[in-house]
Amino acid sequence: MNSDLPMSRIVVSAEGVTKVVPTAAGQLVILDGIDLEINAGESVAIVGASGSGKTTLLGILAGLDAATEGAVRLVDADLSRLDEEARALVRGQYMGFVFQSFQLLGSLTALENVMLPVELRGDRMAADQARQLLTKVGLQERVDHYPRQLSGGEQQRVAIARAFASNPKVLFADEPTGNLDTQTGEVICQLLFELNQEFGTTLILVTHDRGLAERCDRTIAIAGGKVAL
Amino acid sequence: MNLALVSRLAWRDLRSGEMGLLLVALLVAVGTVTSISLFVDRLQGALVQESSNFLAADRQISSSQAIPDDFFLRAQSKGLETAQTLVFQSMIYGGDNNQLVSVKAVDEAYPLRGELIVADQPFADGYPINGVPAPGEIWLDSRLFPALGVSLGEAVEVGMASLRIGGVLVAEPDRGGSMFDLGPRLLMNLQDVPATEVVQPGSRLSYRMLLAGDNDELETLKEALPLQPNYRWASIRESSSSIGNALDRAESFLLLGGLLGVLLAGVAVGLSAHRYAQRHFDHVGVLKTLGATPGQILRGFMGLLLLVGSVAILLGLAAGGLLHLAIVEVLAQFLPVALPVPGLRPFVLGAVTGLICALAFAMPAFVHLKNVAPMRVIRRDLGVTPLSRWVSYGAAAIGSLVLLVWYTNNLWLTFWALAGAVVVITVFGFVAYWLLRGGRVAGMQAKSGWRLALSGLQRRRQENTAQILIFGLAIMLLLVLVLIRTALIEEWRSQIPENAANHFVMNIGMDEVDGVGELIEEFATQGEFLYPTIRGRIVAINDLDAKAWRAQKPQVRRRMSSERNLTWMRTLPGNNALTEGEWWDVGDARPQVSLEQEYAQEMGLTVGDNMTFDIGGQRIDAVVSSMRTLQWESLSPNFFIIFSPAALEEFPATYMTSFFLEPENKSFLNTLLSQYPTITVIEIDSVIEQVQTIINQVTQAVELILVLVLFSGCLVLIASIQASRDARMSELALVRALGGTRRLIAGSLTGEFLILGAFAGVVAVMGAEVTVAALQTQVFELSASVHPWIWLLGPLCGALIITVVGLLGSRSLLDSPPMNVLRGLN
């Protein structure tokens, strides 16, 4: 699907990314000069202990948060030089997200949730296309259900369908199985990798789950705000 | 976000109930304002119309000289209706009897407002009639028939003319216009006046030109006519101060009611908008991660607000219109005349109110949504920088100000209402905070349900302080309205108590006083006073001849030396208040006078001046020892000049008294007058009845508005409880999940609401007392008063209402499994 991208092309890069937040006890350094490069089509797991800064790193790589110092590039955009308005456009154009807590909009049905990213881009998405995606994740019977009528695993499947709806170049996943039992987690994991394969998407995920990390092409470990060697 | 997406999101939010409260709050704001203004607009029109009946016109020009034809031509050229009346006293003859009557000659157009009531037989019930006596015909008051010994169809001599009795006159609209119009009424056609030959140079005549029509045209005419110095212009407000005051105050009250309705609705809109925004932080975070830009979020939610606002405005206008129709329908039997057709203004007012409420109260919360950080979707602990209080309160304050000034056209009223609110918010914020702190100490010893309630109150201390303020503000505004209403109605009712004297008797000879008194005791209720009256005139002041004094003082416009009624009194009469000097001691032998303040000013007199009077050819001197103000509204006789007993006690006097007579005993007047033919009876019963009717109608209007505003107040309470519902629910759902029984949760909720309500009641009572005192003294010109009963009632009602509304709003927590509650909140 993203076959026009050569496999070796770098889609995400970070250079000297630092994040410092003010606290009552003084400045707290969460990330301390992170450098990394991720190639198109690659699947990368960011791992680390609680509080190591891995989620913050994911947020900065995805343009959800701004680094205090350093540069982040995503495809051909320099995220660190963009304001929130422009970063949002980049997200809409290139990225997909899967979150630990699913983050579906409660007032929309499963189908409407899947159609949302494309609608936000101002394009029209045929309901059929969204239905197909929901069928791919096994929810063809539940398209008109609201999130509160779905189980955790089902909600995460809707979230995965939504993430692929905009045909993203990079998919960010934050603990995608963190809120699920082992068995359901395994199903979701399977689904994520299958679709990633099918869409040729670059996958960057943050996880505690060693098994999930091992399924990725590469693992980046974060400790004390730095990339552990 | 494009429009289609926005409308779909709005629709989905509406369908899921997320937008419901905001929509209802806006709808109620628009509906309340529309219905109140529609009703007030029409009622004001109707009240003014009803009051105009009192003049038989919208405006009146009166004079002792004939009104020039030019006045009529000018009025008619402006498209105004005109009519003319002439009132004079005359002795009439029927058979062998004669009687002094007050003749009113009218033209064919009379009356321009109100109607004449006639009857087929003397003392029978009357009915309205179109038209006036035909030339050659007269209509008489019932009691003239037995007094003269005549019946319908017979002739009566008025001056040189012989006129046929064509009807029985029961009431005329402008009877009250000249309260001391002596004697029973004879109504005749103006064309017959020359034939009577009673109008001679020197006759005491009262000419009136009646005017009706467009208000602006009337005011332009007033400016254009050469009125000074001989012609007096009067509208209802000038001609009857008691009605004028009642109308002014009622208008202020209706405006105040509308104003509070707007404020309360605005608060409800603000609260529900904040809740909506808060519940959409995650929503916006997700939209942002999916690529929505802050600009798109802003445009999208603004579009959403505009869409919901437009729907609310349309529905609100329709609901307001229907509500007002329902009110009119329900009250049809109480309402005075047919209400005039409403103008467009109430609808414009309603629509603009909706728009301003949306912009000032709801928009800041919506705009703030664009600042939600997308990072929030993966880091829930990332709070959202709270909306700057300056922005949200500032916008609300500016919005309120714009609305209130535009709505009331009254800066003072707006200022005092807002000042009250600001005082409450600042001072009572501290009170609420302090009360909550006090609650913690008490909570240490409390049992589990209460402890949970108090710890909940403690933990969300800032939110709860705000909530107490909002509850307090709503209860305070309602209390203010109730207290002001009560004060106004009491004030109106006290002006004319039930069984107030409705007849005055004058010219009672000294030897007749006992006999008249006994007769009155037998058939009627004796009034409170018996005043001696002595005719006399001023001849000199400070040894200067009256003419010379007048020449010296340019401000003196009255003829000083005309004869007037004088009296003497031992004590200051009830309706009078001293403004300067001192009232005499009973035993004081020095001759003194007390003057009405304005009269003294016009005459250029001050305390200490020496006045010389001529009484029956005898000169007496008296020193001005005090000044007084009078209550013209009191409908009791007022004297400009009162002497000390030492000055006039020895002079022969006639007496004046009053009595209350039931309408069905009206023929008693004939008995009285036949036994004492020289006395004069002045009937003010129709005046009193008219004043009472108008005041009753104004009172009903005031109470109606109160009910409408109470409804807005309840909405604020619901919105405020809804706004804090999520935080309260998620905590209690956790307690429930951990094994808290239904009873524990219910107890805790009840405790929390009882405490919040009672604290809010305390805050409200304090604020209400301050605001009511300010409004009473600054706007309604009443004296301030303290209301001990509300100090108990305020907290009690606050606790009760908030507990009931709060428990109803939280019952899903008690009745559904905690998992559902927690899921619903997420």
Interface residues (C-beta under 8 A of the other chain):
Chain A: T55 T56 L58 G59 A62 L64 D65 E84 E85 A86 A88 L89 R91 G92 Q93 M95 F97 F99 Q100 S101 Q103 L104 L105 G106 S107 L108 E112 L116 P117 E119 L120 R121 G122 R148 R162 S166 D174
Chain B: M1 N2 L5 R8 L9 R12 D13 R15 S16 E18 D282 H283 G285 V286 L287 K288 T289 L290 G291 A292 T293 P294 G295 Q296 A373 P374 M375 V377 I378 R379 R380 R823 G824 N826
